[in-house]
Amino acid sequence: MTEIKLSELTGTLRDELEFPIDTEEAAEVLDDYTLLMADGEAELSDLIRDLESEEYGGVGDIEMEVYSHLPPEALGEPGQSEGDA
């Protein structure tokens, strides 16, 4: 399993996928990736299978939908502090 941080998502999508691509094909290609988030981790293929669109024309399309699918707690990097308020 390859672990990637949320900040590495765009590069991974760009490097691994050929567009246009449908949801199931994208999930299959990314089946070996675990996405590390501030509140834990998730299998990238599972996240993609849960998305609403059936096809993506480019990196921005799938990236935007993945980000909109994540809960606010997931954003950021593991161990990242919000600082003193």
Residue frames relative to the residue before (quaternion, step in Angstrom):
aa qw qx qy qz dx dy dz
M 1.0000 0.0000 0.0000 0.0000 0.00 0.00 0.00
T 0.2508 -0.7559 0.5904 0.1306 3.56 -0.92 0.96
E 0.2171 -0.7802 0.5765 0.1090 3.56 -0.73 1.09
I 0.0193 -0.7818 0.6232 -0.0014 3.55 -0.97 0.92
K 0.4386 -0.6615 0.5402 0.2797 3.53 -1.18 0.65
L 0.6693 -0.4928 0.3746 0.4109 3.54 -1.27 0.41
S 0.6491 0.5288 -0.3125 0.4487 3.58 1.06 -0.74
E 0.6777 0.4761 -0.2841 0.4831 3.60 1.24 -0.30
L 0.4070 0.7552 -0.4427 0.2610 3.57 1.30 -0.11
T 0.6657 0.5174 -0.3166 0.4346 3.61 0.78 -0.97
G 0.6830 0.4885 -0.2868 0.4612 3.58 0.84 -0.95
T 0.6447 0.5172 -0.3190 0.4638 3.57 1.00 -0.80
L 0.6513 0.5026 -0.3162 0.4725 3.58 0.92 -0.87
R 0.6632 0.5119 -0.2991 0.4567 3.59 0.93 -0.92
D 0.7204 0.4645 -0.2517 0.4493 3.59 0.91 -0.93
E 0.7717 0.4166 -0.1921 0.4405 3.58 0.96 -0.84
L 0.7587 0.3836 -0.2023 0.4861 3.60 1.06 -0.66
E 0.2187 -0.7271 0.6333 0.1502 3.55 -1.23 0.61
F 0.2217 -0.8128 0.5333 0.0758 3.55 -0.67 1.17
P 0.5158 -0.1756 -0.8385 -0.0022 1.50 -2.15 1.29
I 0.1021 -0.7864 0.6089 0.0211 3.54 -1.23 0.63
D 0.3592 -0.7194 0.5409 0.2466 3.58 -1.05 0.67
T 0.7234 -0.4821 0.2965 0.3955 3.53 -1.28 0.46
E 0.6976 0.4801 -0.2924 0.4443 3.59 0.78 -0.96
E 0.6463 0.5068 -0.3257 0.4683 3.59 0.98 -0.79
A 0.6351 0.5224 -0.3250 0.4671 3.60 0.98 -0.82
A 0.6500 0.5158 -0.3112 0.4633 3.59 0.96 -0.87
E 0.6544 0.5138 -0.3138 0.4575 3.59 0.97 -0.81
V 0.6584 0.5101 -0.3072 0.4604 3.58 0.94 -0.90
L 0.7662 0.3675 -0.1763 0.4969 3.59 0.99 -0.87
D 0.2986 0.8079 -0.4641 0.2065 3.57 1.28 0.31
D 0.7046 0.4701 -0.2584 0.4645 3.60 1.13 -0.56
Y 0.6228 0.5734 -0.3266 0.4202 3.62 1.26 0.09
T 0.1544 -0.7410 0.6477 0.0870 3.52 -1.11 0.87
L 0.2746 -0.7646 0.5670 0.1362 3.56 -0.84 1.05
L 0.2225 -0.7746 0.5833 0.1013 3.57 -0.67 1.16
M 0.0388 -0.8112 0.5825 -0.0351 3.55 -0.73 1.14
A 0.7106 -0.4596 0.3184 0.4272 3.55 -1.27 0.22
D 0.7809 0.3245 -0.1726 0.5052 3.61 1.01 -0.71
G 0.8019 -0.1663 0.0994 0.5652 3.59 1.17 0.32
E 0.4641 -0.6538 0.5058 0.3185 3.53 -1.10 -0.69
A 0.0911 -0.7780 0.6198 0.0471 3.55 -1.30 0.39
E 0.5040 -0.6066 0.5118 0.3407 3.53 -1.19 0.57
L 0.4653 -0.7080 0.4552 0.2739 3.57 -0.67 1.10
S 0.6312 0.5374 -0.3415 0.4428 3.60 1.00 -0.74
D 0.6392 0.5160 -0.3286 0.4661 3.61 1.03 -0.72
L 0.6302 0.5282 -0.3314 0.4625 3.58 0.99 -0.83
I 0.6791 0.4977 -0.2932 0.4529 3.57 0.89 -0.93
R 0.6444 0.5227 -0.3270 0.4523 3.60 0.97 -0.78
D 0.6695 0.5055 -0.2900 0.4607 3.60 1.16 -0.57
L 0.5191 0.6547 -0.4157 0.3593 3.61 1.24 -0.20
E 0.5527 -0.6667 0.4117 0.2840 3.55 -1.18 0.60
S 0.6517 0.5180 -0.3309 0.4445 3.60 1.01 -0.71
E 0.3832 -0.7243 0.5269 0.2255 3.55 -1.19 0.55
E 0.7948 0.1107 -0.0517 0.5944 3.59 1.20 -0.46
Y 0.1858 -0.7778 0.5953 0.0777 3.54 -1.18 0.71
G 0.3515 -0.7705 0.5047 0.1675 3.52 -0.90 0.99
G 0.8100 -0.0208 0.0320 0.5851 3.58 1.20 -0.40
V 0.7431 -0.4109 0.2964 0.4371 3.53 -1.36 0.18
G 0.6596 0.5388 -0.3146 0.4191 3.59 0.87 -0.94
D 0.6303 0.5543 -0.3346 0.4284 3.58 1.03 -0.76
I 0.7317 0.4119 -0.2422 0.4862 3.57 0.75 -1.03
E 0.6153 0.5528 -0.3443 0.4441 3.60 1.04 -0.75
M 0.6600 0.5105 -0.3088 0.4565 3.58 0.88 -0.95
E 0.6862 0.4813 -0.2962 0.4581 3.57 0.92 -0.85
V 0.6096 0.5274 -0.3577 0.4714 3.63 1.04 -0.67
Y 0.6759 0.4948 -0.2990 0.4572 3.60 0.82 -0.97
S 0.6838 0.4794 -0.3027 0.4593 3.61 0.92 -0.80
H 0.6394 0.5342 -0.3117 0.4568 3.57 1.24 -0.44
L 0.6226 0.5628 -0.3345 0.4286 3.60 1.22 -0.45
P 0.4733 -0.6400 0.5093 0.3271 3.60 -1.08 0.63
P 0.6519 -0.5403 0.3502 0.4007 3.63 -1.11 0.56
E 0.6184 0.5671 -0.3434 0.4221 3.61 1.07 -0.69
A 0.6308 0.5693 -0.3269 0.4137 3.58 1.15 -0.56
L 0.6041 0.5943 -0.3581 0.3921 3.58 1.12 -0.58
G 0.6422 0.4535 -0.3969 0.4738 3.52 -1.02 0.86
E 0.5254 -0.6155 0.4834 0.3337 3.55 -1.30 -0.15
P 0.6269 -0.5289 0.3990 0.4099 3.60 -1.17 0.47
G 0.8260 0.2078 -0.1751 0.4938 3.56 -0.92 0.93
Q 0.4721 0.6772 -0.4461 0.3456 3.59 1.24 0.00
S 0.2742 -0.7701 0.5581 0.1426 3.55 -0.89 0.96
E 0.4411 -0.6744 0.5221 0.2793 3.55 -1.14 0.64
G 0.5046 -0.6633 0.4158 0.3640 3.57 1.26 -0.14
D 0.6209 -0.5305 0.4092 0.4070 3.55 -1.27 0.03
A 0.2698 -0.7801 0.5470 0.1396 3.54 -0.82 0.98
